[in-house]
Amino acid sequence: MVEAAAVPETYFTVWTNLFDRGGCKAGDTVLIHGGTSGIGTTAIQLAAAWGAKVYATAGSADKARFCERLGAVRGIDYHNEDFVSVVREATGGRAWT
């Protein structure tokens, strides 16, 4: 029961923050920090399923690739890459306006 309770908790948290409060919609660009955490993996999958272009940070190249397998268009290894530069370059700066 305890493990099962974690599933709706992550989905409710992501839904409230990303969609209800953040207004995420198809075509939006989203940056998710901690892409391999419980909340991060859920956020990547929901945002991608909703039609958002997802970028996600993670602590290693392997974890960044895992984010991509979940639906991120680009996983970013924050130890070796500057996530601001990566997203700016990929979006032509539009994500920061």
All heavy atoms as an XYZ file, in Angstrom:
719
protein
N       0.811     -1.191      0.000
C       0.000      0.000      0.000
C       0.863      1.266      0.000
O       0.519      2.231     -0.673
C      -0.949      0.000      1.199
C      -1.969     -1.122      1.187
S      -3.110     -1.023     -0.186
C      -4.237      0.178      0.412
N       1.953      1.247      0.753
C       2.807      2.425      0.818
C       3.406      2.738     -0.547
O       3.393      3.883     -1.004
C       3.921      2.240      1.877
C       4.926      3.372      1.817
C       3.319      2.131      3.261
N       3.922      1.710     -1.220
C       4.506      1.914     -2.550
C       3.445      2.374     -3.538
O       3.680      3.245     -4.372
C       5.195      0.639     -3.064
C       6.463      0.281     -2.330
C       6.219     -0.500     -1.042
O       5.060     -0.864     -0.726
O       7.205     -0.756     -0.329
N       2.263      1.793     -3.457
C       1.178      2.165     -4.368
C       0.763      3.619     -4.165
O       0.370      4.300     -5.125
C      -0.013      1.243     -4.162
N       0.874      4.123     -2.964
C       0.490      5.509     -2.676
C       1.397      6.503     -3.380
O       0.995      7.636     -3.650
C       0.512      5.757     -1.173
N       2.605      6.089     -3.704
C       3.550      7.001     -4.360
C       3.122      7.344     -5.783
O       3.414      8.430     -6.281
C       4.947      6.388     -4.378
N       2.422      6.456     -6.445
C       2.027      6.688     -7.839
C       1.079      7.877     -7.960
O       1.369      8.842     -8.667
C       1.450      5.411     -8.482
C       0.901      5.704     -9.866
C       2.527      4.340     -8.555
N      -0.061      7.884     -7.273
C      -0.931      9.049     -7.424
C      -0.301     10.321     -6.869
O      -0.548     11.412     -7.392
C      -2.203      8.675     -6.663
C      -1.857      7.519     -5.816
C      -0.685      6.841     -6.455
N       0.528     10.199     -5.845
C       1.161     11.391     -5.278
C       2.018     12.106     -6.318
O       1.965     13.324     -6.446
C       2.002     11.025     -4.055
C       2.659     12.216     -3.398
C       1.676     13.229     -2.847
O       0.542     12.866     -2.515
O       2.058     14.415     -2.749
N       2.812     11.353     -7.075
C       3.646     11.999     -8.091
C       2.791     12.576     -9.211
O       3.047     13.689     -9.679
C       4.704     11.038     -8.682
O       4.048      9.919     -9.276
C       5.686     10.572     -7.634
N       1.768     11.858     -9.632
C       0.912     12.358    -10.714
C       0.132     13.593    -10.272
O       0.004     14.552    -11.032
C      -0.022     11.253    -11.222
C       0.683     10.368    -12.210
C       1.517      9.336    -11.780
C       0.565     10.584    -13.571
C       2.199      8.542    -12.674
C       1.252      9.787    -14.485
C       2.059      8.774    -14.030
O       2.744      7.992    -14.930
N      -0.397     13.607     -9.041
C      -1.124     14.776     -8.554
C      -0.198     15.982     -8.451
O      -0.573     17.101     -8.808
C      -1.760     14.506     -7.189
C      -2.817     13.444     -7.190
C      -3.112     12.751     -6.035
C      -3.525     13.120     -8.342
C      -4.090     11.762     -6.023
C      -4.505     12.134     -8.344
C      -4.791     11.456     -7.177
N       1.017     15.760     -7.967
C       1.982     16.852     -7.837
C       2.331     17.434     -9.193
O       2.314     18.656     -9.381
C       3.260     16.355     -7.127
O       2.909     15.888     -5.819
C       4.307     17.449     -7.022
N       2.645     16.580    -10.152
C       2.995     17.051    -11.491
C       1.802     17.744    -12.138
O       1.933     18.830    -12.706
C       3.512     15.895    -12.377
C       3.640     16.333    -13.829
C       4.850     15.397    -11.851
N       0.644     17.133    -12.059
C      -0.534     17.719    -12.696
C      -0.821     19.112    -12.146
O      -1.052     20.067    -12.893
C      -1.758     16.824    -12.520
C      -2.863     17.281    -13.414
C      -3.851     18.181    -13.117
C      -3.044     16.916    -14.771
N      -4.644     18.379    -14.218
C      -4.173     17.610    -15.243
C      -2.370     16.046    -15.632
C      -4.644     17.479    -16.542
C      -2.844     15.916    -16.926
C      -3.960     16.620    -17.366
N      -0.816     19.243    -10.817
C      -1.099     20.528    -10.189
C      -0.100     21.594    -10.613
O      -0.479     22.699    -10.996
C      -1.090     20.385     -8.652
O      -2.123     19.487     -8.280
C      -1.301     21.717     -7.975
N       1.187     21.252    -10.565
C       2.216     22.250    -10.844
C       2.411     22.535    -12.325
O       2.548     23.691    -12.726
C       3.538     21.837    -10.204
C       3.473     21.992     -8.706
O       3.325     23.087     -8.196
N       3.538     20.885     -7.994
N       2.436     21.507    -13.142
C       2.744     21.681    -14.558
C       1.539     22.154    -15.361
O       1.652     23.051    -16.198
C       3.282     20.368    -15.120
C       4.002     20.404    -16.452
C       5.206     21.341    -16.421
C       4.449     19.003    -16.836
N       0.380     21.601    -15.097
C      -0.799     21.898    -15.910
C      -1.736     22.915    -15.261
O      -2.102     23.911    -15.887
C      -1.542     20.613    -16.257
C      -0.696     19.661    -17.057
C      -0.113     18.555    -16.476
C      -0.450     19.896    -18.399
C       0.682     17.688    -17.203
C       0.352     19.038    -19.151
C       0.906     17.940    -18.543
N      -2.141     22.676    -14.013
C      -3.068     23.605    -13.363
C      -2.419     24.964    -13.105
O      -2.960     25.991    -13.494
C      -3.577     23.035    -12.036
C      -4.554     21.889    -12.214
O      -5.092     21.722    -13.333
O      -4.801     21.164    -11.224
N      -1.283     24.970    -12.446
C      -0.629     26.235    -12.097
C       0.216     26.788    -13.234
O       0.249     27.988    -13.457
C       0.237     26.041    -10.853
C      -0.584     25.632     -9.648
C       0.282     25.394     -8.451
N       0.457     26.686     -7.803
C       1.365     26.916     -6.882
N       2.182     25.965     -6.498
N       1.460     28.107     -6.338
N       0.934     25.890    -13.937
C       1.843     26.337    -14.995
C       1.194     26.519    -16.348
O       1.763     27.145    -17.239
N       0.021     25.964    -16.536
C      -0.692     26.128    -17.796
C      -0.032     25.452    -18.987
O      -0.221     25.876    -20.127
N       0.729     24.396    -18.752
C       1.413     23.698    -19.833
C       0.407     23.200    -20.870
O      -0.638     22.657    -20.525
C       2.205     22.520    -19.267
S       3.122     21.597    -20.512
N       0.770     23.422    -22.134
C      -0.092     22.959    -23.219
C       0.764     22.464    -24.373
O       1.976     22.673    -24.395
C      -1.028     24.074    -23.678
C      -0.322     25.317    -24.166
C      -1.314     26.445    -24.362
C      -0.645     27.721    -24.793
N       0.466     28.189    -23.999
N       0.122     21.828    -25.325
C       0.836     21.309    -26.493
C       1.598     22.440    -27.161
O       1.099     23.555    -27.291
C      -0.153     20.685    -27.470
N       2.840     22.143    -27.541
C       3.685     23.119    -28.204
C       4.566     23.930    -27.274
O       5.489     24.604    -27.726
N       4.302     23.899    -25.968
C       5.142     24.613    -25.008
C       6.503     23.941    -24.886
O       6.642     22.746    -25.153
C       4.505     24.633    -23.614
C       3.381     25.632    -23.480
O       3.167     26.432    -24.417
O       2.695     25.595    -22.433
N       7.493     24.696    -24.470
C       8.810     24.164    -24.139
C       8.909     24.117    -22.623
O       8.627     25.110    -21.954
C       9.931     25.044    -24.716
O       9.806     25.064    -26.142
C      11.305     24.515    -24.341
N       9.303     22.958    -22.091
C       9.350     22.748    -20.650
C      10.744     22.268    -20.264
O      11.309     21.391    -20.918
C       8.307     21.686    -20.229
C       8.386     21.395    -18.750
C       6.908     22.121    -20.622
N      11.300     22.840    -19.194
C      12.563     22.370    -18.627
C      12.258     21.732    -17.282
O      11.685     22.377    -16.398
C      13.549     23.525    -18.440
C      14.849     23.182    -17.713
C      15.667     22.158    -18.504
C      15.658     24.439    -17.451
N      12.624     20.475    -17.144
C      12.382     19.734    -15.911
C      13.723     19.409    -15.275
O      14.559     18.741    -15.880
C      11.580     18.445    -16.191
C      10.220     18.828    -16.758
C      11.461     17.597    -14.925
C       9.424     17.688    -17.306
N      13.926     19.922    -14.064
C      15.141     19.609    -13.319
C      14.924     18.305    -12.557
O      13.818     18.013    -12.116
C      15.481     20.730    -12.343
C      15.945     21.978    -13.017
N      17.154     22.053    -13.673
C      15.357     23.182    -13.158
C      17.296     23.260    -14.181
N      16.212     23.967    -13.891
N      15.985     17.529    -12.419
C      15.878     16.250    -11.705
C      15.050     15.253    -12.483
O      14.161     14.603    -11.942
N      15.355     15.123    -13.763
C      14.565     14.299    -14.659
C      14.480     12.826    -14.315
O      13.573     12.149    -14.784
N      15.385     12.315    -13.491
C      15.316     10.894    -13.138
C      14.731     10.659    -11.745
O      14.690      9.527    -11.281
C      16.698     10.215    -13.250
O      17.630     10.898    -12.428
C      17.181     10.202    -14.695
N      14.243     11.722    -11.109
C      13.555     11.553     -9.820
C      12.137     11.054    -10.072
O      11.671     11.005    -11.216
C      13.501     12.899     -9.086
O      12.619     13.792     -9.768
N      11.440     10.709     -9.032
C      10.061     10.256     -9.181
C       9.182     11.315     -9.824
O       8.428     11.040    -10.762
N       9.274     12.534     -9.330
C       8.499     13.638     -9.904
C       8.996     13.938    -11.313
O       8.207     14.166    -12.229
C       8.614     14.896     -9.018
C       7.972     14.655     -7.648
C       8.017     16.122     -9.705
C       6.474     14.435     -7.664
N      10.305     13.933    -11.511
C      10.883     14.238    -12.816
C      10.464     13.257    -13.896
O      10.087     13.659    -14.999
N      10.518     11.959    -13.592
C      10.137     10.970    -14.602
C       8.662     11.104    -14.968
O       8.284     10.984    -16.133
C      10.435      9.529    -14.135
O       9.745      9.261    -12.914
C      11.930      9.311    -13.940
N       7.851     11.379    -13.973
C       6.419     11.571    -14.230
C       6.186     12.834    -15.046
O       5.396     12.833    -15.999
C       5.645     11.636    -12.898
O       5.885     10.436    -12.158
C       4.159     11.806    -13.130
N       6.883     13.914    -14.700
C       6.715     15.181    -15.419
C       7.130     15.053    -16.886
O       6.448     15.573    -17.777
C       7.520     16.281    -14.732
N       8.230     14.376    -17.138
C       8.678     14.175    -18.523
C       7.602     13.451    -19.322
O       7.215     13.877    -20.412
C       9.998     13.379    -18.576
C      11.148     14.215    -18.034
C      10.294     12.923    -20.009
C      12.423     13.419    -17.781
N       7.115     12.359    -18.764
C       6.139     11.540    -19.494
C       4.822     12.274    -19.724
O       4.260     12.232    -20.825
C       5.899     10.234    -18.738
C       7.133      9.339    -18.744
C       6.935      8.122    -17.883
O       6.402      7.126    -18.345
N       7.353      8.216    -16.629
N       4.322     12.967    -18.712
C       3.054     13.677    -18.875
C       3.190     14.857    -19.835
O       2.329     15.059    -20.695
C       2.520     14.148    -17.520
C       1.919     13.075    -16.624
C       1.477     13.676    -15.292
C       0.741     12.400    -17.304
N       4.244     15.641    -19.677
C       4.425     16.807    -20.560
C       4.602     16.370    -22.008
O       4.025     16.963    -22.925
C       5.615     17.640    -20.094
N       5.386     15.324    -22.222
C       5.599     14.820    -23.584
C       4.294     14.283    -24.165
O       3.963     14.547    -25.326
C       6.681     13.751    -23.593
N       3.529     13.552    -23.355
C       2.253     13.018    -23.819
C       1.274     14.143    -24.142
O       0.443     14.013    -25.033
C       1.657     12.088    -22.766
N       1.402     15.253    -23.445
C       0.541     16.412    -23.648
C       0.951     17.222    -24.878
O       0.260     18.130    -25.290
C       0.576     17.277    -22.392
C      -0.698     17.975    -22.093
C      -0.935     19.324    -22.189
C      -1.916     17.413    -21.622
N      -2.215     19.603    -21.812
C      -2.841     18.448    -21.460
C      -2.307     16.108    -21.333
C      -4.141     18.223    -21.016
C      -3.601     15.900    -20.890
C      -4.499     16.941    -20.742
N       2.125     16.899    -25.428
C       2.581     17.572    -26.634
C       3.579     18.683    -26.410
O       3.884     19.458    -27.324
N       4.129     18.778    -25.202
C       5.154     19.776    -24.914
C       6.518     19.268    -25.380
O       6.748     18.060    -25.467
C       5.204     20.085    -23.415
N       7.402     20.193    -25.672
C       8.788     19.871    -26.009
C       9.566     19.909    -24.697
O       9.709     20.969    -24.089
C       9.328     20.891    -27.010
C      10.664     20.564    -27.572
C      11.032     21.542    -28.675
C      12.333     21.135    -29.320
N      12.689     22.058    -30.402
N      10.050     18.754    -24.267
C      10.616     18.614    -22.929
C      12.140     18.540    -22.966
O      12.718     17.759    -23.730
C      10.071     17.344    -22.235
C      10.675     17.175    -20.852
C       8.553     17.389    -22.168
N      12.769     19.333    -22.119
C      14.194     19.256    -21.822
C      14.295     18.877    -20.357
O      13.493     19.335    -19.540
C      14.880     20.604    -22.062
C      14.864     20.997    -23.507
C      13.760     21.630    -24.058
C      15.935     20.697    -24.336
C      13.722     21.962    -25.403
C      15.911     21.033    -25.689
C      14.798     21.663    -26.202
O      14.757     21.982    -27.536
N      15.257     18.026    -20.020
C      15.370     17.571    -18.639
C      16.827     17.501    -18.215
O      17.684     17.075    -18.988
C      14.721     16.200    -18.483
N      17.091     17.930    -16.985
C      18.446     17.841    -16.445
C      18.587     16.570    -15.617
O      17.626     16.082    -15.024
C      18.793     19.052    -15.557
O      17.918     19.084    -14.431
C      18.699     20.347    -16.343
N      19.810     16.051    -15.600
C      20.141     14.864    -14.809
C      21.630     14.904    -14.487
O      22.383     15.655    -15.113
C      19.781     13.601    -15.581
N      22.051     14.082    -13.547
C      23.409     14.138    -13.039
C      24.466     13.329    -13.756
O      25.605     13.266    -13.307
N      24.131     12.707    -14.867
C      25.117     11.964    -15.648
C      24.618     11.819    -17.079
O      23.431     12.014    -17.354
C      25.369     10.570    -15.049
O      24.256      9.721    -15.276
N      25.520     11.447    -17.963
C      25.143     11.236    -19.361
C      24.147     10.079    -19.484
O      23.185     10.161    -20.253
C      26.380     10.974    -20.211
N      24.356      9.012    -18.724
C      23.431      7.880    -18.767
C      22.032      8.278    -18.309
O      21.029      7.893    -18.915
C      23.932      6.721    -17.904
C      25.112      5.989    -18.513
O      25.331      6.120    -19.741
O      25.811      5.287    -17.766
N      21.968      9.062    -17.247
C      20.666      9.518    -16.756
C      20.009     10.468    -17.754
O      18.788     10.442    -17.928
C      20.814     10.182    -15.388
C      21.110      9.200    -14.283
C      21.234      9.923    -12.951
C      21.482      8.942    -11.822
N      21.536      9.628    -10.506
N      20.812     11.305    -18.409
C      20.273     12.214    -19.426
C      19.663     11.417    -20.576
O      18.593     11.761    -21.088
C      21.360     13.150    -19.932
N      20.326     10.340    -20.996
C      19.775      9.494    -22.060
C      18.494      8.804    -21.598
O      17.564      8.613    -22.375
C      20.794      8.435    -22.511
C      22.114      8.939    -23.092
C      22.059      9.841    -24.314
N      21.586     11.179    -24.146
C      22.281     12.250    -23.696
N      23.526     12.136    -23.339
N      21.715     13.435    -23.603
N      18.436      8.432    -20.317
C      17.227      7.835    -19.768
C      16.055      8.815    -19.879
O      14.943      8.425    -20.228
C      17.449      7.409    -18.314
C      16.232      6.814    -17.662
C      15.775      5.557    -18.027
C      15.545      7.518    -16.689
C      14.645      5.004    -17.427
C      14.412      6.975    -16.089
C      13.963      5.721    -16.455
N      16.309     10.087    -19.597
C      15.269     11.112    -19.740
C      14.745     11.150    -21.175
O      13.543     11.301    -21.407
C      15.810     12.489    -19.351
S      16.186     12.668    -17.593
N      15.646     10.987    -22.129
C      15.240     10.982    -23.533
C      14.378      9.756    -23.847
O      13.407      9.851    -24.600
C      16.464     11.041    -24.437
C      17.177     12.374    -24.337
C      18.541     12.399    -24.996
O      18.979     11.363    -25.554
O      19.180     13.468    -24.955
N      14.709      8.628    -23.251
C      13.885      7.433    -23.466
C      12.485      7.600    -22.872
O      11.527      6.998    -23.344
C      14.571      6.189    -22.900
C      15.794      5.770    -23.715
C      16.294      4.380    -23.374
N      16.695      4.194    -21.989
C      17.895      4.513    -21.482
N      18.829      5.043    -22.263
N      18.171      4.278    -20.215
N      12.375      8.454    -21.866
C      11.066      8.722    -21.265
C      10.236      9.697    -22.093
O       9.033      9.818    -21.874
C      11.233      9.286    -19.851
C      11.746      8.338    -18.785
C      11.987      9.088    -17.487
C      10.766      7.198    -18.565
N      10.893     10.447    -22.993
C      10.141     11.385    -23.827
C      10.742     12.766    -23.952
O      10.216     13.591    -24.711
N      11.815     13.050    -23.222
C      12.467     14.356    -23.373
C      13.137     14.437    -24.741
O      13.723     13.455    -25.192
C      13.508     14.570    -22.273
N      13.040     15.591    -25.386
C      13.733     15.754    -26.665
C      15.234     15.867    -26.438
O      16.025     15.557    -27.318
C      13.228     16.977    -27.477
C      11.789     16.781    -27.881
C      13.427     18.265    -26.731
N      15.599     16.277    -25.214
C      17.025     16.403    -24.900
C      17.221     16.262    -23.404
O      16.621     16.988    -22.609
C      17.534     17.756    -25.381
C      18.978     18.085    -25.067
C      19.934     17.314    -25.972
N      21.200     17.994    -26.100
C      22.141     18.037    -25.154
N      21.958     17.456    -23.987
N      23.273     18.672    -25.390
N      18.021     15.280    -23.010
C      18.468     15.162    -21.634
C      19.788     15.905    -21.507
O      20.627     15.855    -22.406
N      19.959     16.615    -20.405
C      21.128     17.467    -20.211
C      21.884     17.019    -18.965
O      21.334     17.052    -17.861
C      20.705     18.939    -20.065
C      19.894     19.383    -21.286
C      21.925     19.834    -19.849
C      19.074     20.635    -21.054
N      23.136     16.609    -19.137
C      24.008     16.224    -18.020
C      24.526     17.518    -17.391
O      25.444     18.143    -17.904
C      25.154     15.363    -18.545
C      26.208     15.057    -17.504
O      26.059     15.460    -16.325
O      27.209     14.413    -17.871
N      23.926     17.927    -16.281
C      24.267     19.227    -15.696
C      25.673     19.295    -15.124
O      26.174     20.389    -14.856
C      23.233     19.669    -14.668
C      23.108     18.785    -13.449
C      24.016     18.848    -12.394
C      22.050     17.890    -13.341
C      23.887     18.045    -11.285
C      21.905     17.083    -12.232
C      22.827     17.169    -11.200
O      22.691     16.364    -10.100
N      26.349     18.162    -14.972
C      27.744     18.192    -14.525
C      28.681     18.603    -15.659
O      29.768     19.128    -15.399
C      28.181     16.823    -13.984
C      27.596     16.499    -12.655
N      27.912     17.185    -11.505
C      26.693     15.556    -12.290
C      27.245     16.689    -10.494
N      26.490     15.691    -10.934
N      28.270     18.354    -16.886
C      29.139     18.619    -18.037
C      28.545     19.569    -19.067
O      29.208     19.880    -20.056
C      29.488     17.289    -18.730
C      30.301     16.406    -17.817
O      31.365     16.788    -17.352
N      29.788     15.219    -17.529
N      27.311     19.999    -18.877
C      26.663     20.905    -19.821
C      25.941     22.013    -19.062
O      25.437     21.795    -17.964
C      25.629     20.158    -20.669
C      26.177     19.018    -21.489
C      25.073     18.306    -22.230
O      24.420     17.439    -21.630
O      24.863     18.637    -23.413
N      25.861     23.178    -19.685
C      25.116     24.296    -19.129
C      23.695     24.232    -19.683
O      23.485     24.452    -20.876
C      25.796     25.606    -19.526
C      25.013     26.826    -19.091
O      24.386     26.783    -18.013
O      25.016     27.817    -19.837
N      22.739     23.920    -18.816
C      21.371     23.721    -19.309
C      20.785     24.985    -19.930
O      20.003     24.910    -20.878
C      20.447     23.161    -18.215
C      20.164     24.084    -17.070
C      19.129     24.995    -17.144
C      20.909     24.006    -15.916
C      18.856     25.835    -16.075
C      20.648     24.836    -14.841
C      19.615     25.759    -14.919
N      21.173     26.157    -19.446
C      20.673     27.404    -20.035
C      21.134     27.507    -21.485
O      20.332     27.789    -22.386
C      21.127     28.632    -19.213
C      20.753     29.923    -19.935
C      20.534     28.605    -17.819
N      22.404     27.260    -21.727
C      22.936     27.335    -23.090
C      22.297     26.299    -24.003
O      21.976     26.600    -25.158
C      24.453     27.133    -23.090
O      25.074     28.158    -22.373
N      22.109     25.079    -23.503
C      21.530     24.014    -24.319
C      20.112     24.390    -24.750
O      19.760     24.291    -25.927
C      21.524     22.662    -23.560
C      20.713     21.619    -24.307
C      22.949     22.170    -23.330
N      19.291     24.837    -23.807
C      17.901     25.171    -24.133
C      17.836     26.422    -25.001
O      17.062     26.473    -25.953
C      17.043     25.303    -22.855
C      15.619     25.727    -23.195
C      17.033     23.994    -22.070
N      18.652     27.404    -24.686
C      18.679     28.629    -25.524
C      19.020     28.300    -26.966
O      18.374     28.780    -27.886
C      19.725     29.601    -24.989
C      19.148     30.701    -24.231
C      20.140     31.809    -24.007
N      19.597     32.631    -22.960
C      20.276     33.169    -21.985
N      21.574     33.019    -21.924
N      19.675     33.891    -21.082
N      20.048     27.491    -27.146
C      20.477     27.124    -28.503
C      19.375     26.339    -29.215
O      19.090     26.585    -30.383
C      21.761     26.303    -28.441
C      22.296     25.924    -29.819
C      23.582     25.139    -29.716
O      24.436     25.466    -28.865
O      23.735     24.191    -30.507
N      18.778     25.406    -28.525
C      17.762     24.562    -29.143
C      16.491     25.325    -29.490
O      15.802     24.987    -30.448
C      17.426     23.402    -28.223
N      16.192     26.368    -28.735
C      14.956     27.105    -28.951
C      15.171     28.466    -29.600
O      14.210     29.212    -29.771
C      14.212     27.324    -27.615
O      15.017     28.134    -26.762
C      13.860     26.008    -26.949
N      16.404     28.783    -29.921
C      16.668     30.103    -30.482
C      16.409     31.217    -29.477
O      16.103     32.343    -29.853
N      16.487     30.885    -28.187
C      16.268     31.865    -27.137
C      14.811     32.066    -26.778
O      14.501     32.757    -25.825
N      13.892     31.478    -27.517
C      12.458     31.691    -27.275
C      12.010     31.188    -25.905
O      11.047     31.700    -25.354
C      11.630     30.999    -28.363
C      11.747     31.640    -29.712
C      10.859     30.948    -30.730
N      10.875     29.502    -30.680
C      11.801     28.730    -31.278
N      12.780     29.275    -31.969
N      11.740     27.426    -31.187
N      12.678     30.191    -25.371
C      12.243     29.620    -24.102
C      12.465     30.565    -22.926
O      11.914     30.356    -21.875
C      12.976     28.305    -23.839
N      13.241     31.605    -23.120
C      13.579     32.485    -22.009
C      12.944     33.851    -22.128
O      13.314     34.765    -21.426
C      15.098     32.610    -21.916
C      15.727     31.263    -21.813
C      16.388     30.609    -22.804
C      15.696     30.368    -20.719
N      16.780     29.361    -22.383
C      16.383     29.189    -21.105
C      15.173     30.437    -19.442
C      16.541     28.111    -20.248
C      15.335     29.349    -18.597
C      16.017     28.210    -19.005
N      11.991     33.989    -23.008
C      11.343     35.304    -23.146
C       9.981     35.311    -22.501
O       9.428     34.305    -22.180
C      11.211     35.696    -24.626
O      10.481     34.685    -25.305
C      12.569     35.884    -25.262
